[in-house]
Amino acid sequence: MKIALVHDYLVQYGGAERVLSAFTEIFPEAPIYTLLHDSRAVHGAFDDARVYTSFLQGIPFIRRMHRWFPPLMPPAIEQFDFSMYDVVLSDSSSYAKGILTPPETLHISYVHTPMRYAWDDCQKYAQDFGFPRLVKKFVPFFMNPIRIWDKASADRVDRFLANSDFVARRIRKYYRKEAEVIHPPVDVDRFFVADRQGDYFLMVGRLIAYKRFDIAIRAFNRLKLPLRIIGRGPEYDRLRKMAGPTIEFLGRVPDEELPRQYAECRAFVFPQEEDFGIVAIEAMASGRPVIAFRGGDIEERVEEAVSGVFFDEQTPDAIVAAVQRFETLAFDPGKIREKAIPFDKAVFKRKIREYVENSLAEHLRKIKSPDVSL
């Protein structure tokens, strides 16, 4: 089986890149095709792989400002030639699924989400990434052709995988396609239940607007409780200015230190809507309860008063009330960790390999014995 991997762009290291990394472990000989690659931004995670980039790679500054150029992405992703492969496995939240493949090549797309800024709220996209006022006015006009292309590109995919039931529903709504769910990998064995807890609450992730670090900071300013924030991103300066004395920014901690930070926190704070919250599962693998906004996929993962507590509005008031409710409850770390076991990386790798192999076998049978009935 000759297989290629396709990724949107390698300009940050987050949940999608962890999935790609797991793909490279399953299929170590597979090359990676991507729009852009910044080795430093992904901490050299794919330096040992063969990485092929689009013509966009040669444009100055685009690796840092790629969100400014959505009209260039469709022709760039369509330039790659996959005629020599039996299978192409893309993982996509925007453009990777839009590749062109010949009829003989099976294209399986692992979708993290249908393109959010095309389908959900392009005005929010412009706001979240800090575009100038003039640019914001034109974003909706650019999104119309992108939305049309995105729907057309979904029709090119032979089989869809989704990272959660929440995303499978979105795929059904926007693309009118069915998707099998295989949850993203979490290296559960890397995390552990600590003998004792510290006095701090914890947040982990890229400091970008939609993750709503801001409302958590305002809540903990009022609560006057310790909150540690692990991560870096464009919101760093703004968040530091609003943070009070009980808020501590740790930046990017070493990989060997992160499990301890999870294990010793009182609870993990998760105020955003996510398609699949890997960091929340990491907290659960550490036996720690999650204080979460009731939106996106997380409601499928956290059980109220057993593995965490929910709040229903993305406001500081709602977080304050949720933390106060959390403090009246007792949690069993062992039971919380059990909820994370099904998401272990070994389970993910086994399921992906089996799915690809079975799908290819069925695809080849159809090619050899096409249905010629009318």
N, C-alpha and C positions, 0 to 999 in steps of 0.2 A: 504494500500500500504506500503510494507516494502522496504525502500530505503537506499542505502549506497552512500557515497560521496568518490571520489578518487582524490587525488592531487599529483602532481609530488613530491615535497618535501617542507616542511615548514622550510626553513632556511633563509628566508628574508620576508619582508612585502612590496609587491608591487601590481601592478594591478591584477595579477592572484589571489593573496591572498584576495583582496577585493571582487573578484567574489566568491571565496569560502566562505567568510564571509556572503555574501548575500544568498548563497545556504543554509547556516546553519540557517538563519532567515526564509527561506521558509520552510525548513524541519528540525526543531529543534531536532527531535529525531534521525536523521540520524547520524551514526558514520562516522568518517573520516579515510580512509586508505591512508597512504603516505609512501614514501621511508624513509624519515628522518624527525624528528621534533626537533627543537631547540626553546623552549618556549621563551627564552630571545630574540632571533633574530626576532621573530614575535610579540614581545611586549606583550606576554601572550594572544594574540587575540583568541586562540582556547583552552584555559585552561579549559573552561567549557564543552567542547565537549569530547566525547569518541574518542581518537586518537589511531589508531593501526599503528605501524611502521614495517618495514621489518627487516630482519636480519642485514642489513647494520647499523642499529642504534647502534649496539654493537661494531662497529669497531672504534678504537680511531682516533680522528681528522677528520673523514670523513664528519662530518657535516660542517666543515669549508672548506674542500678540495674536495667536492663531484664531482666537474668538472674534477678531475683527474681520475675518475673511471667509465667512461661510459660503459665498458664491463660488469660491475657488475649490472647495473641497470635493464636490461631486465629480468634476472632470479629473481631478487629481487621483481619486480612488479608482476611477474607471480606467486609468492608464495601464494598470498591471495586467500581465498576461499569465493566465493560469492553465493554459492548454496542456501543460505537461504533467498535471497533477490528477490523481484519482479523486482526492477529497480536498476541499478547502474548508477549514474550520475558522470562522470569524468570531470575534467577540466584540460587541458593538453597543454603544449608546448613542451613536450618531451615524457615521459614514461607512464604517467597515463593511456592513452588510450590503452596501451598494456596488460591490465588485461585479465585474462581468465574467461569467464562466461559460465554457462550451457545454452543450447538452450532455456530454459524456462525463463531465466533472460534477461530483456531488458537492453542493454547497450547504453546509450546516452552519447556522448562525446562532450563537449563544448571546442572547440579548439582555443587557443590563436594564435597559428601558427604551421604549420608543423615544425618539428625539424630543426631549422635553420642551425645548424652546421653540420647536416648530408647532407642537400640538397643544401644549398646556397654556403657556403665558409668555409670549415673546417680549411683552413690555417688562415683565419681571426679570427676564433674562438680561435685558439692557440695563436694568437697575442694579441687579446683583453684581454685574461685572464692571460697573463704573464707567459706562460709555459717556462721552460728552453729550450735552443736551441736544445738539443738532443731530448727532448720530442716532440718538434714541428715537427721533421723529421718523427716521427712514427705516429703522429695523423692521416694523411690520410689513413694509413693502418688499424687503428682501426675503422675508420669511414665506411669502406666498409661493414663489417658485421652489423654495427649499422644501416646503410641505408637499408640493406635487411630486417633486423628485423622490422624497422619502417614501411616499406611498408606492410609487412605481418601483423603487429599489427593493421594497419588501416583496414584490411579486417575483423577483429574481431568485429568492431564497428557496431551496428545496425543502429544508426542514428547519423549524425553529425550536430552540431551547430557551427557556426563561429562567431567571435566577430566583423567582419566587412566584407564588400564586397571584400576588398583586400585579406583577409585571405581565404574567400570562393573560390576565384580564385586560390590561392595557393593549397588549398585542392583538387580542380579539377585537377590541373596540376600534383601534385606529387602522389596523392592517387587515382585519377580517381573516385572520389566520389562527390556527390552533398551535399551541406550544406545549411541549413536555417540560416539566419543572425539574431541574437539577440545581440544588442550592450551591452557592459558592463555597470554596474551601476555607476552613478555619483550621489552623494547626493546633488542635485542641491539646495535644500532649505538651505543647510548649508552655501552657498555662497551668496554674496550680492553685489550690486552696490554701491560704495562709493560716498559720496558727493564731494570729492576732490581726486586728485591723487598726489602722491609723485613725486620725480624726478628720481626714479630708475626703471631699467628694472629687470625682474625676470626670474629665471630658478628654476625648482623643479624636483628632481629625484635622483636615486641612482648614485653615482659618479663612473660610469663604462665606459669603453672606447667607446663602440658603441653609447653612448648617446651624444658624441661629445661636451662635455663641453669645451674641449681644444680650438676648433676653435672659440667658442663664447668668451672665455676669451681673446684670441689674438685680436679678432675684437674690443672688448670693451677697451682693452689696447690702441689701436690706436685711437678709438673714444674719449677716456678719459671721458666716460659717466659712471654713477654708475650702477653696475650690482650686484644684490643680488642672491646668490646661496643657496638654501635650499636642504639639503640631505647629506648623508654620503656614503662612499664606498671606495673600494680599490684604486681609483685614487686620493684620497684626497691630499696626500703629493705632488704628481707630479703637480697637478693643483694649489696648493697653491704656489709652487715655480715659476710658470709662471705668476701668477696673479700680476697685477699692483695695485697701491693705490686706484683705483676706484672700485675694485672687493671686495665684502664682502661675506664671508662664514658664514652662520648662523647655519649650522649643522641641526639637527632635531628639528624643532620648535614644541611647544605644539599644540595639535589639535585645541584648541580654538583660537590660534594665526594665524594659516595658512590662514583662509579666509581673514583676514585683509591684510596680505601680498599680496595676490592676488588682492584684491579690490583696493589697493592704488598704484599698480605699473603702469608705463606708458604703458608697453606692456610686453607680455610673449614671451620669446625666446625659440624656439623649433627646434634645428638644426639636430635632429636625424631622421632616418627612423624607424617608429613604425608601428606595426600591428594595434594598436588602442591606441591613445595617451590620456589616461585619464586625465593627468595633463593639457593638452591643453583645454579639455572640462571644467575642473574646472576653468581655467582662463576665458573662455568664459561665464561660469555661473556667473562670477564676472564682466561681462561687459567689459573685457579687450581684446584688439586685440592681435592676435598671429603673431609673425614673424617666419615663418616656412620654413624648407626645403621641397621642393616639391617632397616628396617621401612617400611611404607607404600609410597609410589610411588617413593622415591628409588632403590631397587634397579633399577628400569627405566631410570634415567638415568645412573648412575655405573658405570663398568667398573673392577673391582678392578685396582689397580697401573697403570692407564692414565689414568683421570681422577680417581682417589681411592682411599681405603681404607675398609673397613667394620669396624664392631665389632658384636657380636651381643647385647650386654646393655647396658641403660641404667644403667651404673654408672661411677663415677670410675675404677675399676681397668681397665675395658674401654677407656675413652678414653685412659688413660695408655699402655696397650699399643698402641693404634692409632696414637698419635702417635709412639711409638718405632719402630713399623714404617714409618710414613711417612718418617721421617728416613733410612731405609736405601734409599729408592727415588728414582729420577729421573723427572721428568714433562716431557712436551713441551707447552708452553702452546698452541701452534698446534693440536695434535690435540684438546686439551681444548676449546678454543673451537669447533672444528668440531661438537662434540656439542651445542652450544647453538643453532646456526643454525636448525634446524627449528622452534624455539619463537619465532621473531621475530614481533613484533606484526603486521607486514604480512601474514604467512602466516595468522595467526589471523583478522584482519579479512576477508581474502578468503574463508576457509573458512566463517565465520559468515554472511556475506552470501549466499554461494551456497547454504548449507544452508537459510536462512530462505526465500529466493526459491523454491527447488525444492520445499520442503515446502508452502509456500502454494499453489503451482500444483497440486500433487497433491491438497491439501485441497479446493481449489475444484472440481477435476474430480470428486471423490467427492460433493460437495454437489450438483453439477449432474446427475450420473449415478449415483445411489445404487444399491447392489447390493441388488436386491429378491429375490434367490434365497433359498430356504429352506435 
